Amino acid sequence: MLKGIAGRTAIVTGAAGGIGSATCRRLHAEGANIVAVDLDQAGLDALVAELGDRIVAVRADVTNPEQTEAFFDTAVSTFGSVDMFHANAGVESTVVPVANFDIADWQKVFNVNVLSAFLGASAAVRRMATQPDGGKIVFTASIAGLKGDPGVSVYVASKHAVIGLMRSLMKETGALGIRVNVVAPGPVETRMMRPLEEGLAALMGTDAAGFQAALSTAIPLARYAEADEIAATAAWLLSDEVPYMHGEVVTVGGGLYP
Ligand SMILES: NC(=O)c1ccc[n+]([C@@H]2O[C@H](COP(=O)([O-])OP(=O)(O)OC[C@H]3O[C@@H](n4cnc5c(N)ncnc54)[C@H](O)[C@@H]3O)[C@@H](O)[C@H]2O)c1
């Protein structure tokens, strides 16, 4: 068992998706209370049915300030505190060169990937700062937050922004007892990779299967990650196992980076 998770309360956004649901499962198995946040009601219902007790699902849009405050209030009114926050909800961009980028796509990606991280961080810090044990925040960025690739500049820029937010936030919160870190996955076996594979394959004149095979070959561990491998790292950072880790970008990429 990871130290410092049992009996504490975690908010996880994107909880109906691949990595978010895996983090909910892992933190729940470690004994945490879970507030699972997503737009996907059916996915949330399935997660609640699976986990049973110590979980509350909130259908909310993480880009909305009032809804964000409301799911933080739900955590405190239901379980008494917010000790861990996994800011994980995110969307992929369409695959397109910068010369043809689409403003509507930029706004959607930056709202979901960046604005939501600011809203959630702000709500978390205001609550955690008043708690005797402070708290922990983990953002899901990406290896795309550390390097660029053609065709995915909007997604890449959004994940660089998440890392920039974390690097400023951690300097504000260290003295408040709030540890802040980023988990930065490489390719993970979730829904999100499918449209990216299709778009990048088209850009490179191959098909999605060919692109997936080529990308897997480029990864030293020769495969995509499973979502629970990212969840394990997020849970570790949210636990008391690593009390001196603060301001870190922990890549989980099977050797893809650097
Ligand atoms: N899959 C990968 O290869 C990969 C790699 C690196 C980083 N990531 C990041 O991991 C995180 C999770 O992605 P995933 O792979 O689990 O994808 P996913 O599509 O399975 O999950 C994303 C979840 O976010 C939810 N969501 C989207 N917009 C929302 C909104 N406005 N409000 C509330 N919920 C919203 C979706 O409903 C979905 O359940 C994302 O931030 C993503 O950028 C994924």
The ligand as an SDF file (V2000), in Angstrom:
LIG
                    3D

 44 48  0  0  0  0  0  0  0  0999 V2000
   -3.5830    8.5770  -24.3200 N   0  0  0  0  0  0  0  0  0  0  0  0
   -2.3740    9.0700  -24.4810 C   0  0  0  0  0  0  0  0  0  0  0  0
   -1.5850    8.5580  -25.2840 O   0  0  0  0  0  0  0  0  0  0  0  0
   -1.9180   10.2390  -23.6560 C   0  0  0  0  0  0  0  0  0  0  0  0
   -0.5530   10.5550  -23.6520 C   0  0  0  0  0  0  0  0  0  0  0  0
   -0.1080   11.6460  -22.9010 C   0  0  0  0  0  0  0  0  0  0  0  0
   -1.0130   12.3830  -22.1810 C   0  0  0  0  0  0  0  0  0  0  0  0
   -2.3300   12.0690  -22.2050 N   0  0  0  0  0  0  0  0  0  0  0  0
   -3.2380   12.8940  -21.4210 C   0  0  0  0  0  0  0  0  0  0  0  0
   -3.8900   12.0840  -20.4780 O   0  0  0  0  0  0  0  0  0  0  0  0
   -5.1370   12.6850  -20.0880 C   0  0  0  0  0  0  0  0  0  0  0  0
   -6.2220   11.6270  -20.1350 C   0  0  0  0  0  0  0  0  0  0  0  0
   -6.3670   11.1900  -21.4730 O   0  0  0  0  0  0  0  0  0  0  0  0
   -6.8260    9.6990  -21.8590 P   0  0  0  0  0  0  0  0  0  0  0  0
   -5.7480    9.1320  -22.6830 O   0  0  0  0  0  0  0  0  0  0  0  0
   -7.3030    8.9790  -20.6530 O   0  0  0  0  0  0  0  0  0  0  0  0
   -8.0360   10.0520  -22.8700 O   0  0  0  0  0  0  0  0  0  0  0  0
   -9.5890    9.7630  -22.7540 P   0  0  0  0  0  0  0  0  0  0  0  0
  -10.1850   10.4120  -23.9420 O   0  0  0  0  0  0  0  0  0  0  0  0
   -9.8110    8.3190  -22.5370 O   0  0  0  0  0  0  0  0  0  0  0  0
  -10.0380   10.5270  -21.4260 O   0  0  0  0  0  0  0  0  0  0  0  0
  -10.2290   11.9310  -21.3730 C   0  0  0  0  0  0  0  0  0  0  0  0
  -11.4750   12.1800  -20.5410 C   0  0  0  0  0  0  0  0  0  0  0  0
  -11.6210   13.6020  -20.3530 O   0  0  0  0  0  0  0  0  0  0  0  0
  -13.0010   13.8840  -20.4280 C   0  0  0  0  0  0  0  0  0  0  0  0
  -13.2300   15.3000  -20.7780 N   0  0  0  0  0  0  0  0  0  0  0  0
  -12.9260   15.8950  -21.9520 C   0  0  0  0  0  0  0  0  0  0  0  0
  -13.3240   17.1780  -21.9210 N   0  0  0  0  0  0  0  0  0  0  0  0
  -13.8880   17.3800  -20.7040 C   0  0  0  0  0  0  0  0  0  0  0  0
  -14.5050   18.5090  -20.0860 C   0  0  0  0  0  0  0  0  0  0  0  0
  -14.6050   19.6970  -20.7230 N   0  0  0  0  0  0  0  0  0  0  0  0
  -14.9670   18.3700  -18.8120 N   0  0  0  0  0  0  0  0  0  0  0  0
  -14.8700   17.1810  -18.1730 C   0  0  0  0  0  0  0  0  0  0  0  0
  -14.3110   16.0800  -18.7170 N   0  0  0  0  0  0  0  0  0  0  0  0
  -13.8250   16.1850  -19.9690 C   0  0  0  0  0  0  0  0  0  0  0  0
  -13.5390   12.9480  -21.5080 C   0  0  0  0  0  0  0  0  0  0  0  0
  -14.9480   12.7860  -21.4130 O   0  0  0  0  0  0  0  0  0  0  0  0
  -12.7550   11.6830  -21.2280 C   0  0  0  0  0  0  0  0  0  0  0  0
  -13.4560   10.7970  -20.3670 O   0  0  0  0  0  0  0  0  0  0  0  0
   -5.3330   13.8650  -21.0380 C   0  0  0  0  0  0  0  0  0  0  0  0
   -4.9640   15.0620  -20.4040 O   0  0  0  0  0  0  0  0  0  0  0  0
   -4.3750   13.5540  -22.1780 C   0  0  0  0  0  0  0  0  0  0  0  0
   -3.9840   14.7180  -22.8710 O   0  0  0  0  0  0  0  0  0  0  0  0
   -2.7980   11.0080  -22.9170 C   0  0  0  0  0  0  0  0  0  0  0  0
  1  2  1  0
  2  3  2  0
  2  4  1  0
  4  5  1  0
  4 44  2  0
  5  6  2  0
  6  7  1  0
  7  8  2  0
  8  9  1  0
  8 44  1  0
  9 10  1  0
  9 42  1  0
 10 11  1  0
 11 12  1  0
 11 40  1  0
 12 13  1  0
 13 14  1  0
 14 15  2  0
 14 16  1  0
 14 17  1  0
 17 18  1  0
 18 19  2  0
 18 20  1  0
 18 21  1  0
 21 22  1  0
 22 23  1  0
 23 24  1  0
 23 38  1  0
 24 25  1  0
 25 26  1  0
 25 36  1  0
 26 27  1  0
 26 35  1  0
 27 28  2  0
 28 29  1  0
 29 30  1  0
 29 35  2  0
 30 31  1  0
 30 32  2  0
 32 33  1  0
 33 34  2  0
 34 35  1  0
 36 37  1  0
 36 38  1  0
 38 39  1  0
 40 41  1  0
 40 42  1  0
 42 43  1  0
M  CHG  2   8   1  16  -1
M  END
$$$$
